[in-house]
Amino acid sequence: MKVFHSVAEAGRALAGQALALGNFDGVHVGHQALFAEARRHGAAAAFTFHPHPGKVLQPELAPKLITLLPRKLELFAACGLEAAVVQPFSRDYARTSPADFEAALFDALGVAHVVVGSDFTYGAARGGTVATLREAAARRGARVHVVAPVTVDGVVASSSRVREYILEGRVSAARRLLGRPFDLDGTVVAGAGRGRGIGFPTANVDTQNELRPAPGVYAIRVHLPGESGGTWHAGAANIGVKPTFGGSEVTIEAHLLDFTGDLYGKELRVQFLERLRPEQRFGSVAELVGQIKRDVEAARTVIAGVGD
């Protein structure tokens, strides 16, 4: 997938193509519906902003992102898009008028089809609407396609709802709205080594991801890079401060089932499948070990039920 880092850089490379517009944080099933509609009209691309407008306009209220830009672009490609325009967003850009934004799409980029959600707005003070976008497209012989909200079990798929579920630890609910498990990427760094000492070695995952599930124990899958696309391993993870050991720093500790090997320095992708229990303090290490054994068996059951 070709990535353009501004409208100017893209030039006329997308002329005559279909373009889906949005922030697309999480690339959930609602976003995927926009991409599917765009693909119905030929070569398809996405137009998004970086950083997220909320980070620029209201940084103190900005949401924690579900997906950082590299992962978002990877998901775009997985959805069959051929290109993405990542437009830099700044306070100056936020003053772009609706008319100038329309000109960027239909005149500068020359796209023939634009795909948006039903509540899409654009331009300074969100002055542009789906209606004004349709009018601007019609004047240039282009078309606007509006995709209705996508619901899953009666819940509208939205980035805010996905974010809410993850922060609550409801990763299985988030999975249904994302159409895949929530994941984060990280590097294995040295930890205290307590897991190995009690028979359950863990990988201490250091991640740049802004969003992490609520503290607790989770059934997970972990991807290790390697030949032929790497390998997936079942596992269980603890997110929290390890209160039994008097910890205070929140960490992500992943135990890979039936795995032996050195993971230090490795890049991992951790998928969160289901929360097994909240984090808790045990009266002794022996009690903790007993619970971990039960957690591992519960994780095996969950992972076997999820499949590929």
N, C-alpha and C positions, 0 to 999 in steps of 0.2 A: 504494500500500500504506500502510495506517495504522500508525503506530508509537506504541506506548504505552511510557512510560519507567518504568513500575513496574506491579505488580499493582494497586495502589490506583488508579492513573490509568486503567487499562483498565476497572476496575469490571466491569459485566455485559455489556460490548460484545461479548464472545466467547461468551456463553451459548449452549449447544447446539452449538457448533462443535467442530472437531478441532484439537488442539494438538500439535505436534511439539516434544519437549524435547531440549535439548543445547547445547553451546558452539558447535558448528558452525563452527569455525575452518577456513577454506578453502572451505567449502560444496562438498565433494567428492562423488563419485558415491554414496557411502554415505549422506551427508546428503540428497542429492537423492532417494534411495529412501524415506527417512522422509517427505519432503514429498509425494512421489507417493502414499504410503499415506494420509497425512492428507487429501489432496484426494479420495481415493476416498469419503470420508465427508462430503462437503459442503464448506462454506467452511472453509478451512484457515489456520492461523497457526503461528508459531514462538515458542517461549519460550527466551530465552537470557540470559546474564549479561554485565554490563559493570561493571568490567573483568573480564578472564578470571580465574577463581578462583585460578589459579596465581600471578598477579601480586600477589595479596593475601596468600595463605597461605604461599607460598615464593618470594618475588620473586627471590632469588638463583639459583633453579633454574627459573624460569618460562621457557617456550619463547618464541622469537620468533614473533610472530603472522604467519600467512600472509596474512590479510586484516584490515585495520583496520575498525572498526565501520561507517563509511559505505559501504565497498565490500561488506561482508557484507550490509547491508540491501538494497543494490542487487541483489545476487545472490538474496536471498530473493524479492524482487519478480519477478525473472526466472524463478524457479521456480514462479510462479503463486500465491504466498501472498497472502492478502488483508490480513494484519495481522502484527505482531510485537510481543511484549512483551519489552522490554529491562530486566531487573530489576537494579538496582544491587547490586553484590556488595561486601560489607565483612566484616571479622572478626566484627562483631555478627551480620550475616546468616548467616554460616557456622555459627552456633550454632542456627539454625532446626531444630527437631525434624522428623523425618519426618512426624509427624502434622500439624504446622502447615503443612508444605509441601503435603501432601495437601489440607488445608482450603483453601489458597490456590488450588489448581487447580480442585477440584470444588465448593467452596462459594462462595468469593469470585468466581472467574472463571466458574464454572458450566459448564465445558466438558463435552461429552458423550463425546468420544473423545480419548484421549491416545496418542501414538505415540512409541515409544522404541526404542533399540537393545537388543540382547540382554544387554549388560553394564551397563545403566543403573543407577546408584545415586543416592541423593539424601539430603538432610538431614544433620544434624550427624554427623561421623565416618562418613559414607556409610552410615548405619544403615538407610536404606530401600532396598529391592530391587524388582525387577520383580514378585516375588510379593506383597510388601506393597502395592505400588501397585495391583495387580489387586484385592486384597481391599478396599482403600479405595474403588476405583471401583465395585466390585460393590455395596457398601453404599449407594451413592448412585445406582445405576441407570446408571452410566456404564461405558465399556469401555476397556480398554488393548489396544493392538495392538503387537506386538513384531516388528521387522524384523531379519532375519538380516544378518550382515556381507556386504558386497558385495565380490566379488573381481574383479580384472582381470588376466588372464593369470596366474592363480594367486596374485596378491598381494592381500591384504586392503586395501581402501581405508581409510586412517586419516590423521588430521591429522599424526601423528608421522612416518608413512612419507612423506607428501608433503613435509614439512619437511626430512626427511633427504635426499630426492632433490634438492631445490632447493639446499640447502647444499653438496651434492656437485657441483652443476652439471648434474645429470641432468634437465634441464627437460623433455625429451621424455617421460621416464618419469613425471614429475609430471603432465604434461598428460593422460596416460591415466587417472590416478586422479582428477584434478580434473574431467575431462570437458570441459576447455577449457584454453587455455594459461595458465600462471601469468602474472600481470600486476602491475604496480605503477604508481601515479600519481605525477606529480611536476611541478615547474615548471622551465622552462629558465632557467638562470642563466649569467652570463658565465663563460667559461673562459679558458685561456691563448691560445686562437686558433691552436694549432699545427695542428689538423686542416685548417683553411682554408688554412694556409700550404703544406701538402703536397698540396692538391687534394682532400681528403676532409673537408669541413666537418662538424662534429659538434655536437649539442645536448647540453650538460652538464645532466643531469637531476638535480635536487635533490628527493629523496623523503623522506617521513616513514615509509614502509614499514619495518617492523622487519626483514623477511626479504629478503635479496638473494641471487641466485645466486652460486656460487663465482666467483672471478676467472677471466676468460677472454673469448673472443670468441663472440658468439651471433648466430644469425639471429633477427630480430625483426620484429614489425609494430608500427607506432606510430599511435595515433589522435590526430588533431588536431580539436579542437572546431570547430564551424561550423554553417552552415545545413543543414537536413535531416539532423541527427544527426552532422555532421562527416564526416571522411574518414579512411581507413586507408592507410598507406604502408608499403611494404616497406623493410627496413633491416638494418643490422648494428650491433651494439653491443659496446663493450669495457668490461668491469668490471675495475678494478684500478688500479695506481699508475703506469702508463705508464713501465716501467723503462728503455726506450730513452732517455727524456728525464730520467732520474734522479728521477722523482717519488716521493712518499712517502704522499700522501693518496689513499685509494680513491675513485674517481669512477665514474659511469655515463655513458659518452659514446655517444650514438646518432647514427649516420650514416644519413640517409634517402636511399634510392636514387632517382635521377632527380628530385630535389626541389630547387627554388630558392625562396627566401623567407626572411624574418626570423622566427626562432622565439623570440627572447628574450622572456621573460615569459609565454610560452604554457604552458597546462596540457596535459600529455601523458599518455596511457596507453600503456605499453610492454608488449607481449606477448613472452615469451621462448619461441621455438619449438624451438630445438636449439642445443646447444653445438658450435661449430665447432672450437675448439682452446683449449688453456690460454693464459694470458697468457705472453709471453716477451720477453726482451731481445734486440734486434737490434744487429749491429755498426755499422750506419750507418742514416741516415734512408732512403737509397735501398733498402736491404734491407727496411726496414719498409714502404715504399710498395709494393714488389713483393708483399709478403705481404698487404697490405690489398686489393690488386687481386684476389688469389686468394680472399680472404675474401668479398669482395663477390660474386664469381661463385658461390661455394659457397652464400652466403645466398640468392641468386636461385633456385638449384636447390631448396633446402629449402623456401622459401616457395611455389614453384610446386607442390611436391608436397603441401603441407599443405592448400591450398585454403581455402575460407571456413569 
